[in-house]
Amino acid sequence: MRPVLLDHVGRLTGDDLPAYVYDLPALREHVHAIRAALPERVELLYAAKANSDPRILRALAAHVDGFEVASGGELSHVRGLVPDAPLALGGPGKTPTELARALEAGVERLHVESEHELRLLTTLLGDRGADVLLRANLPVDVGRVALAMGGQPSPFGMDPAHLDGCLELIASEPRIRLRGLHLHLASGLTAQAQLALVDEVLTWAEGWARGRAADLAEVNVGGGMDVDYTHPHKVFDWPVFGAGLARILARHPRLTLRIEPGRSVTAYCGWYVTEVLDIKSSRGEAFAVLRGGTHHLRTPAAKQHDQPFEVIPDDVWPRPWDRPQARDEPVTLVGQLCTPKDVLARRVMVERLRVGDRVAFAMAGAYAWNISHHGFLMHPHPTFHHLDDAEESVTCGTYAHRMS
Ligand SMILES: *Cc1c(COP(=O)(O)O)cnc(C)c1O
């Protein structure tokens, strides 16, 4: 944890815990570096579902080309916070209400998931137009990945054969403009694996369009850039990815490429800070019971990993009895829930962990609080804090409005 953040965490009182602390300067620096590593012809959207915290969205707005939203709720939320930012609405099972709201809001792109959805859209257009990408599920081998959205039977996108039905419909519907394809196939790919997939996908997409005389102006290859929770300092290699994209794009001179990462953008800026309530030994194994748990930070339960953490010692011990502690031994860090699944990190070696020490879980900025089952057991919610050193601009800055 960087010193300025540690200082900030040190000023949290016991009543503030558990606390989510977001490091906005670190986030700005990170997203700036991502943008700088990407070629000009690549547009960067942030997938809001990874973390839609208002101040995070505002901090990102100056560095991204827009936001990908995946529900009517996210659409209203993001539009309200960063009104000038271009939006793309994706996701399966869009309701007629959501589609109508997207048209009213004038979203820049609609990512169409099925022919049925496209037909639904035509009934809602009125005198408006819509710019769409058709989401395809290609028969490619995505390899061993954390999550596979494509390359196998899946509810996401369409088989290539079903794209043709959409093309026919679009040919007879001038209000719908086909801009290209959307292919978010996998999550958890390294830069090299992503590049290989992008290369394969673009070659396929251009061949597909050529065979049908379809205009392919852009391809959105989604997100899924790897975040390695076992190595918090080993971030996705954006410079290698950017350089590789430049090489690939040189072979597709007319194409605009779009990416929409979520996790790899915000995972690192978030910390879940709490304290040790109890430490005990059960049949020779040490357990530390923490205030809070996976109802606040579900990531380790959802992904079945050990959430990386740092111990922040607190030397004050006001009780007249011996302070429970674990020393130079593996400890399992659990929360307050009455279920054996409430594990944040399992059998991790610690030098020293005592009741009253604070524990700061790293990499809690994406798919953390917002995917957790907050209501379970009715414990109080965490408090939220933002370390900041800049007045955010609320508009989508440098790269805005290219998505037109
Ligand atoms: C979730 C999602 C993303 C973001 O994925 P990350 O793994 O967070 O980068 C991007 N596009 C679509 C369509 C998604 O569903």
The ligand as an ORCA input file, in Angstrom:
! r2SCAN-3c Opt
* xyz 0 1
  C     -18.171     -7.889    -18.487
  C     -17.965     -7.437    -19.860
  C     -16.845     -6.659    -20.186
  C     -15.752     -6.362    -19.205
  O     -15.054     -7.527    -18.899
  P     -13.775     -7.481    -17.927
  O     -13.427     -8.913    -17.732
  O     -14.211     -6.813    -16.683
  O     -12.713     -6.719    -18.624
  C     -16.756     -6.160    -21.467
  N     -17.705     -6.429    -22.401
  C     -18.783     -7.177    -22.121
  C     -19.781     -7.440    -23.180
  C     -18.943     -7.719    -20.858
  O     -19.999     -8.485    -20.595
*
